[in-house]
């Protein structure tokens, strides 16, 4: 492991990941429009490093993965209006699945 990867690993130990999975009564285009409408709000979330949007064609389920600097930033997001309105904005069918993970190792191919 290179020194660069070691320091990258050490920096990532406090990072948190939130995953959000849901089904929507909206069309794909409507879901994407809602996501794009909220982009500026996400750009201003303290400690949010990256957000990835996903869709599972087999189950017609959508999701996102949000990477946060630390637990405090994640918790602040969870109580924000942006997070509290996810179900309503995306017309979630049933209860969304929300999970939180600790980053235990981070590796980027460009780091090598």
MDTraj code that builds the backbone (N, CA, C; nanometers):
import mdtraj as md
import numpy as np

residues = "UNK UNK UNK UNK UNK UNK UNK UNK UNK UNK UNK UNK UNK UNK UNK UNK UNK UNK UNK UNK UNK UNK UNK UNK UNK UNK UNK UNK UNK UNK UNK UNK UNK UNK UNK UNK UNK UNK UNK UNK UNK UNK UNK UNK UNK UNK UNK UNK UNK UNK UNK UNK UNK UNK UNK UNK UNK UNK UNK UNK UNK UNK UNK UNK UNK UNK UNK UNK UNK UNK UNK UNK UNK UNK UNK UNK UNK UNK UNK UNK UNK UNK UNK UNK UNK UNK UNK UNK UNK UNK UNK UNK UNK UNK UNK UNK UNK UNK UNK UNK UNK UNK UNK UNK UNK UNK UNK UNK UNK UNK UNK UNK".split()
xyz = np.array([
    [0.0853, -0.1178, 0.0000],
    [0.0000, 0.0000, 0.0000],
    [0.0894, 0.1234, 0.0000],
    [0.0608, 0.2171, -0.0887],
    [0.1430, 0.3376, -0.0964],
    [0.1118, 0.4300, 0.0204],
    [0.2038, 0.5232, 0.0471],
    [0.1798, 0.6212, 0.1527],
    [0.0554, 0.7035, 0.1240],
    [0.0336, 0.7341, -0.0031],
    [-0.0845, 0.8130, -0.0400],
    [-0.2128, 0.7382, -0.0034],
    [-0.2170, 0.6077, -0.0298],
    [-0.3348, 0.5294, 0.0047],
    [-0.3513, 0.5193, 0.1549],
    [-0.2417, 0.5061, 0.2278],
    [-0.2514, 0.4989, 0.3734],
    [-0.3134, 0.6261, 0.4300],
    [-0.2675, 0.7419, 0.3830],
    [-0.3220, 0.8665, 0.4364],
    [-0.4665, 0.8851, 0.3911],
    [-0.4979, 0.8411, 0.2698],
    [-0.6358, 0.8483, 0.2207],
    [-0.7257, 0.7624, 0.3088],
    [-0.6759, 0.6442, 0.3454],
    [-0.7495, 0.5530, 0.4321],
    [-0.7716, 0.6165, 0.5695],
    [-0.6694, 0.6767, 0.6243],
    [-0.6817, 0.7379, 0.7566],
    [-0.7835, 0.8509, 0.7558],
    [-0.7875, 0.9289, 0.6488],
    [-0.8820, 1.0393, 0.6410],
    [-1.0259, 0.9911, 0.6304],
    [-1.0465, 0.8726, 0.5731],
    [-1.1820, 0.8259, 0.5473],
    [-1.2449, 0.7544, 0.6656],
    [-1.1720, 0.7274, 0.7700],
    [-1.2232, 0.6465, 0.8802],
    [-1.3454, 0.7064, 0.9491],
    [-1.3615, 0.8369, 0.9499],
    [-1.4770, 0.8968, 1.0164],
    [-1.5937, 0.9195, 0.9206],
    [-1.5740, 0.8913, 0.7915],
    [-1.6807, 0.9136, 0.6933],
    [-1.7995, 0.8220, 0.7200],
    [-1.9178, 0.8737, 0.6870],
    [-2.0422, 0.7985, 0.7011],
    [-2.1122, 0.7939, 0.5663],
    [-2.1858, 0.6861, 0.5446],
    [-2.2603, 0.6670, 0.4209],
    [-2.4059, 0.6411, 0.4564],
    [-2.4949, 0.7116, 0.3893],
    [-2.6381, 0.6903, 0.4050],
    [-2.6917, 0.6376, 0.2720],
    [-2.7649, 0.5273, 0.2779],
    [-2.8299, 0.4770, 0.1568],
    [-2.9804, 0.4907, 0.1740],
    [-3.0464, 0.5271, 0.0666],
    [-3.1904, 0.5529, 0.0656],
    [-3.2483, 0.4800, -0.0548],
    [-3.3385, 0.3838, -0.0304],
    [-3.3991, 0.3044, -0.1384],
    [-3.5502, 0.3190, -0.1302],
    [-3.6148, 0.3354, -0.2458],
    [-3.7596, 0.3536, -0.2457],
    [-3.8191, 0.3185, -0.3816],
    [-3.9495, 0.2966, -0.3810],
    [-4.0269, 0.2846, -0.5053],
    [-4.1090, 0.4123, -0.5160],
    [-4.1366, 0.4543, -0.6375],
    [-4.2075, 0.5799, -0.6582],
    [-4.3263, 0.5604, -0.7506],
    [-4.4306, 0.6389, -0.7267],
    [-4.5444, 0.6393, -0.8182],
    [-4.5193, 0.7330, -0.9363],
    [-4.4058, 0.8023, -0.9358],
    [-4.3699, 0.8927, -1.0451],
    [-4.3016, 0.8163, -1.1576],
    [-4.3034, 0.8734, -1.2762],
    [-4.2289, 0.8166, -1.3891],
    [-4.0796, 0.8428, -1.3681],
    [-3.9961, 0.7726, -1.4448],
    [-3.8515, 0.7932, -1.4374],
    [-3.8173, 0.9401, -1.4632],
    [-3.8765, 0.9984, -1.5666],
    [-3.8474, 1.1384, -1.5991],
    [-3.8873, 1.2313, -1.4851],
    [-3.9981, 1.2026, -1.4197],
    [-4.0421, 1.2862, -1.3067],
    [-3.9474, 1.2723, -1.1883],
    [-3.9013, 1.1509, -1.1608],
    [-3.8054, 1.1301, -1.0517],
    [-3.6774, 1.2077, -1.0801],
    [-3.6287, 1.1994, -1.2029],
    [-3.5056, 1.2710, -1.2385],
    [-3.5250, 1.4223, -1.2311],
    [-3.6412, 1.4700, -1.2710],
    [-3.6701, 1.6130, -1.2621],
    [-3.6679, 1.6587, -1.1164],
    [-3.7264, 1.5787, -1.0269],
    [-3.7255, 1.6127, -0.8836],
    [-3.5815, 1.6164, -0.8308],
    [-3.5007, 1.5188, -0.8721],
    [-3.3608, 1.5146, -0.8277],
    [-3.2861, 1.6393, -0.8757],
    [-3.3069, 1.6745, -1.0017],
    [-3.2395, 1.7921, -1.0568],
    [-3.2876, 1.9206, -0.9908],
    [-3.4157, 1.9280, -0.9559],
    [-3.4691, 2.0460, -0.8881],
    [-3.4035, 2.0686, -0.7519],
    [-3.3566, 1.9613, -0.6883],
    [-3.3008, 1.9703, -0.5532],
    [-3.1478, 1.9766, -0.5513],
    [-3.0852, 1.9758, -0.6688],
    [-2.9390, 1.9731, -0.6742],
    [-2.8739, 2.0882, -0.5987],
    [-2.9240, 2.2085, -0.6161],
    [-2.8634, 2.3242, -0.5481],
    [-2.8721, 2.3091, -0.3969],
    [-2.9827, 2.2530, -0.3485],
    [-2.9965, 2.2317, -0.2043],
    [-2.8915, 2.1322, -0.1553],
    [-2.8705, 2.0258, -0.2308],
    [-2.7700, 1.9267, -0.1915],
    [-2.6299, 1.9845, -0.1953],
    [-2.6040, 2.0737, -0.2876],
    [-2.4710, 2.1348, -0.2975],
    [-2.4377, 2.2168, -0.1726],
    [-2.5393, 2.2561, -0.0967],
    [-2.5187, 2.3379, 0.0224],
    [-2.5273, 2.2594, 0.1527],
    [-2.5348, 2.1268, 0.1463],
    [-2.5412, 2.0453, 0.2683],
    [-2.4006, 2.0345, 0.3272],
    [-2.3813, 2.0851, 0.4491],
    [-2.2489, 2.0776, 0.5113],
    [-2.2015, 1.9334, 0.5265],
    [-2.0782, 1.9089, 0.4845],
    [-2.0177, 1.7782, 0.5028],
    [-2.0566, 1.6735, 0.4001],
    [-2.1468, 1.7054, 0.3075],
    [-2.1832, 1.6093, 0.2037],
    [-2.0741, 1.6104, 0.0974],
    [-2.0076, 1.4956, 0.0797],
    [-1.8962, 1.4864, -0.0140],
    [-1.9415, 1.4463, -0.1535],
    [-2.0424, 1.3589, -0.1611],
    [-2.0876, 1.3095, -0.2904],
    [-2.2246, 1.2454, -0.2731],
    [-2.3037, 1.2517, -0.3792],
    [-2.4305, 1.1803, -0.3828],
    [-2.4381, 1.1067, -0.5164],
    [-2.4821, 0.9821, -0.5092],
    [-2.4962, 0.8977, -0.6279],
    [-2.6429, 0.8566, -0.6359],
    [-2.7027, 0.8738, -0.7536],
    [-2.8414, 0.8337, -0.7758],
    [-2.8425, 0.7006, -0.8505],
    [-2.9391, 0.6129, -0.8180],
    [-2.9417, 0.4790, -0.8768],
    [-3.0848, 0.4388, -0.9118],
    [-3.0933, 0.3392, -0.9997],
    [-3.2224, 0.2755, -1.0267],
    [-3.1972, 0.1291, -1.0573],
    [-3.2772, 0.0426, -0.9956],
    [-3.2731, -0.1006, -1.0228],
    [-3.3886, -0.1312, -1.1174],
    [-3.3571, -0.1543, -1.2426],
    [-3.4594, -0.1795, -1.3446],
    [-3.5414, -0.3044, -1.3132],
    [-3.4783, -0.4041, -1.2502],
    [-3.5488, -0.5289, -1.2210],
    [-3.6612, -0.5102, -1.1207],
    [-3.6388, -0.4251, -1.0211],
    [-3.7385, -0.4072, -0.9147],
    [-3.8108, -0.2737, -0.9230],
    [-3.7705, -0.1904, -1.0192],
    [-3.8257, -0.0553, -1.0335],
    [-3.8075, 0.0256, -0.9046],
    [-3.6933, 0.0049, -0.8424],
    [-3.6610, 0.0735, -0.7185],
    [-3.5522, 0.1768, -0.7453],
    [-3.5666, 0.2933, -0.6832],
    [-3.4680, 0.4007, -0.6933],
    [-3.3874, 0.4060, -0.5645],
    [-3.2772, 0.4772, -0.5704],
    [-3.1987, 0.4931, -0.4498],
    [-3.0934, 0.5999, -0.4654],
    [-3.0332, 0.6308, -0.3541],
    [-2.9198, 0.7225, -0.3552],
    [-2.8224, 0.6799, -0.2465],
    [-2.6982, 0.7145, -0.2689],
    [-2.5917, 0.6912, -0.1717],
    [-2.5308, 0.8271, -0.1429],
    [-2.5295, 0.8649, -0.0170],
    [-2.4751, 0.9938, 0.0235],
    [-2.3537, 0.9708, 0.1130],
    [-2.2439, 1.0376, 0.0811],
    [-2.1196, 1.0257, 0.1562],
    [-2.0990, 1.1534, 0.2376],
    [-2.0817, 1.1373, 0.3687],
    [-2.0646, 1.2512, 0.4593],
    [-1.9280, 1.2469, 0.5264],
    [-1.8773, 1.3647, 0.5614],
    [-1.7490, 1.3756, 0.6304],
    [-1.7478, 1.2994, 0.7623],
    [-1.8578, 1.3106, 0.8379],
    [-1.8613, 1.2477, 0.9698],
    [-2.0053, 1.2305, 1.0173],
    [-2.0192, 1.1720, 1.1345],
    [-2.1509, 1.1415, 1.1894],
    [-2.2325, 1.2670, 1.2192],
    [-2.1677, 1.3708, 1.2649],
    [-2.2392, 1.4955, 1.2945],
    [-2.3038, 1.5525, 1.1675],
    [-2.2298, 1.5552, 1.0573],
    [-2.2853, 1.6046, 0.9313],
    [-2.4011, 1.5168, 0.8839],
    [-2.3863, 1.3867, 0.8966],
    [-2.4932, 1.2948, 0.8587],
    [-2.6176, 1.3192, 0.9428],
    [-2.6002, 1.3312, 1.0743],
    [-2.7145, 1.3533, 1.1629],
    [-2.7822, 1.4877, 1.1370],
    [-2.7032, 1.5897, 1.1072],
    [-2.7613, 1.7197, 1.0736],
    [-2.8438, 1.7104, 0.9456],
    [-2.7966, 1.6342, 0.8482],
    [-2.8740, 1.6144, 0.7262],
    [-3.0039, 1.5397, 0.7562],
    [-2.9977, 1.4370, 0.8380],
    [-3.1159, 1.3539, 0.8665],
    [-3.2308, 1.4337, 0.9272],
    [-3.2011, 1.5407, 1.0002],
    [-3.3076, 1.6213, 1.0606],
    [-3.3408, 1.7453, 0.9771],
    [-3.2762, 1.7586, 0.8625],
    [-3.2998, 1.8749, 0.7767],
    [-3.4311, 1.8600, 0.6998],
    [-3.4829, 1.9714, 0.6530],
    [-3.6039, 1.9709, 0.5709],
    [-3.5809, 1.8935, 0.4415],
    [-3.4623, 1.9015, 0.3867],
    [-3.4286, 1.8293, 0.2646],
    [-3.4473, 1.6788, 0.2839],
    [-3.3990, 1.6253, 0.3945],
    [-3.4135, 1.4820, 0.4226],
    [-3.5567, 1.4468, 0.4609],
    [-3.6193, 1.5303, 0.5406],
    [-3.7561, 1.5000, 0.5874],
    [-3.8582, 1.4977, 0.4747],
    [-3.8296, 1.5626, 0.3628],
    [-3.9267, 1.5703, 0.2541],
    [-3.9003, 1.4697, 0.1416],
    [-3.8011, 1.3820, 0.1583],
    [-3.7678, 1.2852, 0.0532],
    [-3.8879, 1.1999, 0.0132],
    [-3.9575, 1.1456, 0.1112],
    [-4.0704, 1.0562, 0.0826],
    [-4.1796, 1.1281, 0.0041],
    [-4.2115, 1.2492, 0.0446],
    [-4.3176, 1.3253, -0.0221],
    [-4.2764, 1.3714, -0.1614],
    [-4.1559, 1.4233, -0.1730],
    [-4.1086, 1.4770, -0.3011],
    [-4.1054, 1.3688, -0.4081],
    [-4.0561, 1.2507, -0.3715],
    [-4.0421, 1.1429, -0.4693],
    [-4.1635, 1.0497, -0.4743],
    [-4.2707, 1.0860, -0.4039],
    [-4.3945, 1.0067, -0.4026],
    [-4.3630, 0.8598, -0.3744],
    [-4.2906, 0.8399, -0.2657],
    [-4.2487, 0.7064, -0.2269],
    [-4.3697, 0.6179, -0.2001],
    [-4.3655, 0.4970, -0.2561],
    [-4.4702, 0.3977, -0.2340],
    [-4.4205, 0.3059, -0.1229],
    [-4.4918, 0.3026, -0.0122],
    [-4.4459, 0.2248, 0.1025],
    [-4.3361, 0.2988, 0.1764],
    [-4.2769, 0.2288, 0.2696],
    [-4.1707, 0.2900, 0.3493],
    [-4.0362, 0.2783, 0.2780],
    [-3.9635, 0.3875, 0.2685],
    [-3.8293, 0.3793, 0.2098],
    [-3.7360, 0.3047, 0.3053],
    [-3.6342, 0.2445, 0.2505],
    [-3.5331, 0.1773, 0.3318],
    [-3.4139, 0.2710, 0.3452],
    [-3.3784, 0.3012, 0.4687],
    [-3.2654, 0.3898, 0.4966],
    [-3.1662, 0.3129, 0.5810],
    [-3.0406, 0.3133, 0.5373],
    [-2.9349, 0.2452, 0.6121],
    [-2.8152, 0.3378, 0.6236],
    [-2.7401, 0.3205, 0.7321],
    [-2.6215, 0.4020, 0.7576],
    [-2.5021, 0.3092, 0.7774],
    [-2.3928, 0.3453, 0.7128],
    [-2.2708, 0.2658, 0.7206],
    [-2.1526, 0.3529, 0.7601],
    [-2.0533, 0.2911, 0.8239],
    [-1.9239, 0.3534, 0.8478],
    [-1.8342, 0.3182, 0.7303],
    [-1.7559, 0.4132, 0.6844],
    [-1.6556, 0.3827, 0.5828],
    [-1.5375, 0.3205, 0.6564],
    [-1.5018, 0.1987, 0.6175],
    [-1.3907, 0.1307, 0.6839],
    [-1.2649, 0.1287, 0.5980],
    [-1.2836, 0.1513, 0.4674],
    [-1.1688, 0.1626, 0.3784],
    [-1.2156, 0.2280, 0.2500],
    [-1.1309, 0.3124, 0.1954],
    [-1.1634, 0.3828, 0.0723],
    [-1.0450, 0.3688, -0.0217],
    [-1.0724, 0.3282, -0.1458],
    [-0.9678, 0.3114, -0.2433],
    [-1.0164, 0.3688, -0.3758],
    [-0.9374, 0.4539, -0.4354],
    [-0.9681, 0.5096, -0.5665],
    [-0.8617, 0.4631, -0.6627],
    [-0.9017, 0.4051, -0.7787],
    [-0.8021, 0.3593, -0.8757],
    [-0.7011, 0.4668, -0.9149],
    [-0.7415, 0.5919, -0.9167],
    [-0.6494, 0.7000, -0.9532],
    [-0.5453, 0.7264, -0.8457],
    [-0.5628, 0.6684, -0.7257],
    [-0.4667, 0.6874, -0.6174],
    [-0.3384, 0.6087, -0.6373],
    [-0.3438, 0.5062, -0.7208],
    [-0.2290, 0.4174, -0.7388],
    [-0.1273, 0.4793, -0.8235],
])
top = md.Topology()
chain = top.add_chain()
for i, resn in enumerate(residues, 1):
    res = top.add_residue(resn, chain, resSeq=i)
    for name in ("N", "CA", "C"):
        top.add_atom(name, md.element.get_by_symbol(name[0]), res)
traj = md.Trajectory(xyz[None], top)
